[in-house]
Amino acid sequence: MITRILATVITETNIARRNQWVLIAVLLMVLFSLVLSAAGSAPTGALGADRLSVIVASLTSLSVYLVPLVALLMSFDAVAGEVERGTLPLLLTYPVARWEVLAGKLLAHTAILVIAIVAGYGAAAVIAIAADPASVSGLGALWRLTWSSVLLGATFLGIGYALSSLARRSSGAAGLAIGLWLALVVLYDLGLLAAVVADNGGTFTTRVFPSALLANPADAFRLFNLTASQSASVAAGIGSAAASIPLWQSLCSILLWPIASLGLAALAFRSVEP
Protein backbone atom coordinates (compact mmCIF):
# COMPACT_ATOMS: atom_id res chain seq x y z
CA MET A 1 0.00 0.00 0.00
CA ILE A 2 2.73 2.47 0.98
CA THR A 3 4.66 1.64 -2.18
CA ARG A 4 1.62 2.34 -4.36
CA ILE A 5 0.97 5.67 -2.65
CA LEU A 6 4.62 6.68 -2.97
CA ALA A 7 4.54 5.85 -6.67
CA THR A 8 1.61 8.25 -7.09
CA VAL A 9 3.44 10.87 -5.03
CA ILE A 10 6.51 10.64 -7.29
CA THR A 11 4.38 10.83 -10.44
CA GLU A 12 2.41 13.86 -9.23
CA THR A 13 5.59 15.60 -8.07
CA ASN A 14 7.16 15.14 -11.50
CA ILE A 15 4.00 16.51 -13.15
CA ALA A 16 4.07 19.54 -10.84
CA ARG A 17 7.72 20.13 -11.64
CA ARG A 18 7.07 20.01 -15.37
CA ASN A 19 4.17 22.42 -14.94
CA GLN A 20 6.43 24.63 -12.78
CA TRP A 21 3.90 24.63 -9.92
CA VAL A 22 6.66 24.29 -7.35
CA LEU A 23 8.42 27.39 -8.66
CA ILE A 24 5.20 29.38 -9.07
CA ALA A 25 3.92 28.58 -5.57
CA VAL A 26 7.25 29.38 -3.91
CA LEU A 27 7.70 32.63 -5.83
CA LEU A 28 4.18 33.80 -5.00
CA MET A 29 4.55 33.13 -1.28
CA VAL A 30 8.05 34.59 -1.02
CA LEU A 31 7.23 37.68 -3.08
CA PHE A 32 4.09 38.62 -1.19
CA SER A 33 5.66 37.76 2.18
CA LEU A 34 8.61 40.05 1.47
CA VAL A 35 6.31 42.86 0.39
CA LEU A 36 4.28 42.51 3.60
CA SER A 37 7.48 42.37 5.65
CA ALA A 38 8.53 45.71 4.23
CA ALA A 39 5.10 47.34 4.41
CA GLY A 40 3.84 45.90 7.68
CA SER A 41 6.53 47.10 10.05
CA ALA A 42 5.72 50.79 10.35
CA PRO A 43 2.93 50.72 12.99
CA THR A 44 4.58 48.35 15.50
CA GLY A 45 5.35 50.99 18.08
CA ALA A 46 1.88 52.48 18.07
CA LEU A 47 0.20 49.10 18.32
CA GLY A 48 2.41 47.81 21.10
CA ALA A 49 3.14 44.61 19.14
CA ASP A 50 6.48 43.27 17.97
CA ARG A 51 7.40 43.50 14.30
CA LEU A 52 6.92 39.80 13.56
CA SER A 53 3.44 39.71 15.13
CA VAL A 54 2.36 42.58 12.90
CA ILE A 55 3.75 40.71 9.90
CA VAL A 56 1.92 37.54 11.00
CA ALA A 57 -1.35 39.48 11.08
CA SER A 58 -0.68 40.68 7.54
CA LEU A 59 0.37 37.21 6.40
CA THR A 60 -2.87 35.80 7.80
CA SER A 61 -4.88 38.10 5.55
CA LEU A 62 -2.64 37.18 2.61
CA SER A 63 -2.88 33.44 3.24
CA VAL A 64 -6.69 33.51 3.32
CA TYR A 65 -6.60 34.51 -0.34
CA LEU A 66 -3.39 32.99 -1.68
CA VAL A 67 -3.21 29.52 -0.09
CA PRO A 68 -6.71 28.41 -1.24
CA LEU A 69 -6.05 29.81 -4.71
CA VAL A 70 -2.76 27.96 -5.12
CA ALA A 71 -4.32 24.76 -3.76
CA LEU A 72 -7.26 24.92 -6.18
CA LEU A 73 -5.02 25.72 -9.14
CA MET A 74 -2.91 22.65 -8.37
CA SER A 75 -5.83 20.28 -7.84
CA PHE A 76 -8.55 21.29 -10.32
CA ASP A 77 -7.26 18.92 -13.03
CA ALA A 78 -6.08 16.14 -10.73
CA VAL A 79 -8.90 13.87 -11.95
CA ALA A 80 -10.30 15.74 -14.96
CA GLY A 81 -6.83 15.97 -16.47
CA GLU A 82 -6.38 12.21 -16.11
CA VAL A 83 -9.73 11.64 -17.83
CA GLU A 84 -8.94 13.97 -20.73
CA ARG A 85 -5.45 12.52 -21.26
CA GLY A 86 -6.86 8.99 -21.17
CA THR A 87 -4.51 7.95 -18.37
CA LEU A 88 -7.20 7.31 -15.75
CA PRO A 89 -8.38 3.97 -17.24
CA LEU A 90 -4.77 2.78 -17.38
CA LEU A 91 -4.15 3.94 -13.82
CA LEU A 92 -7.19 2.12 -12.47
CA THR A 93 -6.17 -1.13 -14.16
CA TYR A 94 -3.29 -1.35 -11.70
CA PRO A 95 -3.88 -2.98 -8.30
CA VAL A 96 -4.36 0.39 -6.62
CA ALA A 97 -7.39 1.61 -4.69
CA ARG A 98 -8.94 4.94 -5.59
CA TRP A 99 -8.30 6.32 -2.12
CA GLU A 100 -4.62 5.48 -2.59
CA VAL A 101 -4.56 7.54 -5.77
CA LEU A 102 -6.10 10.49 -3.95
CA ALA A 103 -3.73 10.03 -1.00
CA GLY A 104 -0.72 10.13 -3.32
CA LYS A 105 -1.96 13.26 -5.06
CA LEU A 106 -2.69 14.88 -1.70
CA LEU A 107 0.77 14.14 -0.30
CA ALA A 108 2.51 15.48 -3.39
CA HIS A 109 0.47 18.67 -3.58
CA THR A 110 0.66 19.23 0.18
CA ALA A 111 4.45 18.88 0.02
CA ILE A 112 4.56 21.64 -2.60
CA LEU A 113 2.38 23.85 -0.42
CA VAL A 114 4.59 23.19 2.61
CA ILE A 115 7.69 24.20 0.65
CA ALA A 116 6.03 27.40 -0.56
CA ILE A 117 4.61 28.31 2.85
CA VAL A 118 7.85 27.66 4.74
CA ALA A 119 9.86 29.59 2.16
CA GLY A 120 7.51 32.58 2.25
CA TYR A 121 6.94 32.75 5.99
CA GLY A 122 10.59 31.92 6.69
CA ALA A 123 11.78 34.81 4.55
CA ALA A 124 9.45 37.18 6.41
CA ALA A 125 10.67 35.90 9.79
CA VAL A 126 14.33 36.30 8.86
CA ILE A 127 13.79 39.90 7.79
CA ALA A 128 11.75 40.74 10.90
CA ILE A 129 14.23 39.22 13.36
CA ALA A 130 17.22 40.77 11.56
CA ALA A 131 15.62 44.20 11.83
CA ASP A 132 14.34 43.71 15.40
CA PRO A 133 15.77 40.83 17.53
CA ALA A 134 12.82 41.23 19.94
CA SER A 135 10.62 39.84 17.17
CA VAL A 136 11.53 36.30 18.26
CA SER A 137 8.58 36.59 20.64
CA GLY A 138 6.33 36.33 17.59
CA LEU A 139 7.73 32.96 16.43
CA GLY A 140 4.92 31.11 18.22
CA ALA A 141 2.31 32.99 16.21
CA LEU A 142 4.28 32.32 13.02
CA TRP A 143 4.46 28.59 13.74
CA ARG A 144 0.71 28.54 14.41
CA LEU A 145 0.11 30.32 11.12
CA THR A 146 2.35 27.84 9.29
CA TRP A 147 0.63 24.59 10.29
CA SER A 148 -2.85 26.09 10.06
CA SER A 149 -2.01 27.32 6.53
CA VAL A 150 -1.11 23.75 5.60
CA LEU A 151 -4.49 22.57 6.92
CA LEU A 152 -6.24 25.33 4.96
CA GLY A 153 -4.39 24.25 1.84
CA ALA A 154 -5.31 20.60 2.42
CA THR A 155 -8.97 21.63 2.73
CA PHE A 156 -8.97 23.33 -0.65
CA LEU A 157 -6.96 20.53 -2.23
CA GLY A 158 -9.74 18.15 -1.22
CA ILE A 159 -12.35 20.56 -2.58
CA GLY A 160 -10.37 20.81 -5.82
CA TYR A 161 -10.27 17.02 -6.20
CA ALA A 162 -14.02 16.85 -5.65
CA LEU A 163 -14.68 19.54 -8.29
CA SER A 164 -12.27 17.82 -10.69
CA SER A 165 -14.13 14.52 -10.25
CA LEU A 166 -17.53 16.13 -10.76
CA ALA A 167 -16.55 18.22 -13.80
CA ARG A 168 -14.47 15.52 -15.55
CA ARG A 169 -13.11 18.19 -17.90
CA SER A 170 -10.23 20.50 -17.04
CA SER A 171 -11.95 23.60 -18.41
CA GLY A 172 -15.10 22.96 -16.40
CA ALA A 173 -13.11 22.10 -13.28
CA ALA A 174 -11.09 25.32 -13.63
CA GLY A 175 -14.26 27.39 -13.87
CA LEU A 176 -15.76 25.68 -10.84
CA ALA A 177 -12.54 26.15 -8.85
CA ILE A 178 -12.28 29.87 -9.54
CA GLY A 179 -16.00 30.35 -8.90
CA LEU A 180 -15.78 28.52 -5.58
CA TRP A 181 -12.71 30.53 -4.57
CA LEU A 182 -14.55 33.76 -5.26
CA ALA A 183 -17.63 32.55 -3.39
CA LEU A 184 -15.86 31.32 -0.24
CA VAL A 185 -12.98 33.76 0.03
CA VAL A 186 -14.43 37.01 -1.34
CA LEU A 187 -18.21 37.05 -1.74
CA TYR A 188 -19.01 35.07 1.42
CA ASP A 189 -17.60 37.76 3.72
CA LEU A 190 -19.23 40.54 1.72
CA GLY A 191 -22.57 38.80 2.12
CA LEU A 192 -22.07 38.41 5.87
CA LEU A 193 -21.07 42.06 6.18
CA ALA A 194 -24.18 43.18 4.32
CA ALA A 195 -26.35 40.96 6.53
CA VAL A 196 -24.75 42.33 9.71
CA VAL A 197 -25.29 45.92 8.59
CA ALA A 198 -28.92 45.19 7.70
CA ASP A 199 -29.48 43.33 10.98
CA ASN A 200 -28.20 46.27 13.05
CA GLY A 201 -27.16 44.22 16.08
CA GLY A 202 -30.10 41.82 16.00
CA THR A 203 -30.40 38.05 16.11
CA PHE A 204 -28.29 37.43 13.01
CA THR A 205 -25.35 39.39 14.40
CA THR A 206 -25.39 37.77 17.83
CA ARG A 207 -26.30 34.18 16.96
CA VAL A 208 -26.06 33.37 13.27
CA PHE A 209 -22.97 35.41 12.38
CA PRO A 210 -20.47 33.51 14.61
CA SER A 211 -21.67 30.14 13.28
CA ALA A 212 -21.52 31.43 9.71
CA LEU A 213 -17.88 32.42 10.21
CA LEU A 214 -16.99 28.97 11.56
CA ALA A 215 -18.77 27.30 8.64
CA ASN A 216 -16.30 28.83 6.19
CA PRO A 217 -12.78 27.28 6.35
CA ALA A 218 -11.14 30.54 5.28
CA ASP A 219 -12.89 32.57 8.00
CA ALA A 220 -12.22 29.89 10.65
CA PHE A 221 -8.53 29.99 9.70
CA ARG A 222 -8.39 33.76 10.02
CA LEU A 223 -10.25 33.76 13.34
CA PHE A 224 -8.00 31.10 14.83
CA ASN A 225 -4.76 32.85 13.98
CA LEU A 226 -5.89 36.33 14.96
CA THR A 227 -7.49 35.35 18.27
CA ALA A 228 -4.85 32.80 19.35
CA SER A 229 -2.19 35.52 19.57
CA GLN A 230 -3.01 38.68 21.52
CA SER A 231 -0.36 40.67 19.68
CA ALA A 232 -1.61 39.54 16.29
CA SER A 233 -5.20 40.35 17.19
CA VAL A 234 -4.17 43.83 18.31
CA ALA A 235 -2.26 44.33 15.08
CA ALA A 236 -5.21 43.14 13.01
CA GLY A 237 -7.84 45.08 14.95
CA ILE A 238 -10.46 42.32 14.74
CA GLY A 239 -14.00 43.18 15.70
CA SER A 240 -15.68 42.29 18.96
CA ALA A 241 -18.15 39.92 17.30
CA ALA A 242 -15.34 37.84 15.85
CA ALA A 243 -13.26 38.04 19.01
CA SER A 244 -16.17 36.66 21.06
CA ILE A 245 -15.93 33.28 19.29
CA PRO A 246 -14.07 30.80 21.54
CA LEU A 247 -10.67 29.73 20.26
CA TRP A 248 -11.48 26.02 20.48
CA GLN A 249 -14.39 26.42 18.07
CA SER A 250 -12.25 27.93 15.31
CA LEU A 251 -9.59 25.29 16.00
CA CYS A 252 -12.13 22.48 15.62
CA SER A 253 -13.33 24.00 12.37
CA ILE A 254 -9.88 24.12 10.75
CA LEU A 255 -9.14 20.57 11.95
CA LEU A 256 -12.42 19.10 10.69
CA TRP A 257 -12.57 20.85 7.31
CA PRO A 258 -9.65 18.90 5.71
CA ILE A 259 -11.26 15.60 6.76
CA ALA A 260 -14.65 16.67 5.39
CA SER A 261 -13.26 17.92 2.08
CA LEU A 262 -11.18 14.80 1.51
CA GLY A 263 -14.18 12.62 2.32
CA LEU A 264 -16.18 14.57 -0.26
CA ALA A 265 -13.35 14.12 -2.79
CA ALA A 266 -13.29 10.36 -2.18
CA LEU A 267 -17.06 10.11 -2.73
CA ALA A 268 -16.89 12.17 -5.92
CA PHE A 269 -13.92 10.20 -7.26
CA ARG A 270 -15.70 6.91 -6.58
CA SER A 271 -18.43 7.91 -9.05
CA VAL A 272 -15.97 8.68 -11.89
CA GLU A 273 -16.14 6.13 -14.70
CA PRO A 274 -12.82 5.69 -16.54
N, C-alpha and C positions, 0 to 999 in steps of 0.2 A: 504493500500500500504506500509506504513512504517513498519507495523508489518511483512509483508511478506519479505521485504528486511532484516529486523533485524533477522528473522529466518534463512535466508541464511547466513548472517554474522556470526551468532553463529555456524552454521554447519561448515562453512569453517574454522573458527577459531579453532574449535575442531579437524578438520582434520589436520590443520597445526601443532597443538600441538602434535598430535600423530606421525606425520612425523618429529617432532623436527625441523621444519623450523624456529620457533621463536628463539630457542636456536642457531641454525646454523647461522642465519642472524646476531644476536646480537654478537656472538663470532667473526665472520668475521670482522664486522665493528670495534668492540672494539680492536681486536688484531692488525689490520693494522693501525688503528688510533694511537695506543700507539707506534707502531714501528716508524711511521712517526713523532710523537711528539719527540721521542728521537733522530731521525736522522736528522730532519729538522731544528734544532735550531742553528746549528753551524754558518751559514753564516749571521746571522741577523745584526751584526754590520757592515759588509762590504756592505750589500745591503741597509742599512739605513731604514729597515723595522722592525716592532716589531715582537717578537717571534711568536705570534698567527697568524699574517698575512702570515708569511712564512709557518706555518703549514697549513693554509687555502689553500695556493697555492698548497701544496703537496697533501692535501686531495681532492682538485679538480681533480687532475690527477688520484688519486685513485678511486674516485667516478665514473669517466667516464667509468672505466672498471668494478668495483664491483657492483654498483647499478643496471645497466642493467642486469648483469649476475644473480644476486639474484632474480630480478623481473621475468626474463624469466624462471628460474628454479622453481619458485613458480607457474607460470601460465601455463606452457606448457601442463599440463594434466587437466586443469580446465574443459574442455569440453570433450576431448578425454578420460580422465579417467572415466568420468561419462558414456560415451558410452560403454567402455569396461566392466565396472562393472555392466552395465544394470540398473543403477539408473536414467539415464536421462529420459526414458519413464515414469517412476513413478513420477519423479519430475515435468514433464510437464503435468501430469494429474491433478495436483493441480491448483487451480485458481490463477496462478501466471504468469505474463508476462515474456517473455524472457529477456527483458531489466532489469527487476527487479532481475532476477537471476544473470545477469552480474554485476549489481550495488552492490548486496550483496557480490559477490566474490571480486569485486574491493575494497570495503570498508574494508573487512577483510584482504586482502593482503596488502593494503596500510597501515593499522594500524600496521601490522608486520614490514613493511619497516620503518615507522615513529619511532617505538620503537628502531629498530636497528640503524638508523641514529642518533637519539638523544643520544643514549647510546655511540656510537662511537665518534661523534663529541664532546659530552659533556665531555667525558674522556680526549680528547685532550685539550679542553679548560681549564679544571681544572689543568692539568699538566702545561700548558703554563703560566697561571696566577699565579700559586703557585711559579713557578721559576722566573717569571718577572711580577710584578704587573702592569707595564706599558702596558702589553699585552691586557688590557681591551679595548684599542682603536681598537683592531681587532675584537671585538664582532659583530660589524655591518656586517663585511664581513662573519663571521661565520654564522650569522642568514640568510644572503642572500644565502649562500651555502646550508643551511639546507632546506629551503622551495623549492629552485630550485632542490635539489636532490630528494625531494618527487615528484615534477612534472616529473622529468626524470624517476623515478621509475614507475609512473603512465603511462607514455608513453609506456614503455616496457611491463608493465602488459597488456595494451590493445593489443599490438602487439602479446604477448604470447597467449591471448585469441583467437585472429584471427587465428594464426597458429594452435592452438589446435582444432578449429572448422573446419579448412580446412583439417587437417591430419586425424582426427577422430580416430587415434590410438596413444597411448602414445609414442611408440617407434619412430614413424614418426614425431610426434610433437617435441620430444626431439632433433632429428636430425636437424629439421628445425630451432629450437630455437638456438642451438649452432652455426649452420651455419650462421644465421642472425646476431648473436652477433659478430662473427668473421668478417663478411662483414662490418657491420656498425661501429664497435668500433676499429677494427685493420686494416683491408685491405683497407677500404675507405680512411683513412688518408695516407696510403702508396701510394695508387694510385694518390691522389692529389699531394703528394710530388713529385712523379715521373713526373707528368704532368707539375708541376711548373718548375722543373729542365730542362725538355725538352723545355719548352716554352721560358725560359731565359728572363723573364721580358716582355713578349709579351701580346697579348690580353687575353689569358687565365688567366694569373696572375693578371691582373688589373681588369678584368670584370667578368670572369666566376668563378674564385677561391672564391671570397667573397660569391657569391650566393651558391656555392657548399657547403661551410662551414655551411651556415644557413639552408641548406636543410637536414642536418644530425642533429638529436636531440642531439646526444652526443657532436658534435662540437659546436652547438649553446649554450649548457649548459656550456661548458668550456670557450667559448668566453665571455659569459655574466659574469661569476664569476671573470674572470681574468681582464676584462676591467672595471668592475664596481668599483673595489677597486684599487686605484693607488698603494698602498703598495703591494697588491697581484700581480699586473701585473709586478711590479719591481722585486719581488721575483721569479716570473715565467719566466721572460725574454721573453715575447711573441714577435713575429715578427711584423714588421711594417705593413705588409699586413693584418694580423689579427687585429691589433690595429686600423686600419683605418675603420673598420666596425662600424657604429653607434651603441651605446648601445641599443637603442630602437628596432633595428632590431633583435638582438639576444634575447631580452626579448620577443618580439612578437612570435618568433619561439618557445621558450620553453613554452609559454602559449598556442599556437595553437596545438602543437604536441599531447598533451594528448587528446584533443578533437577529433583530426583526427584519432588517433589510436583506441579510444573507439568507434567512429563511424564505423570504419572498422571492429572492433570486433563484433559489433551489426549486421552488414550486413552479416558477415560470419556465425554467430551463427543462424541467421534467416534461413539459407539454410540447417542447420543440421536436418536430419530426425531421430527421435528417434527409 
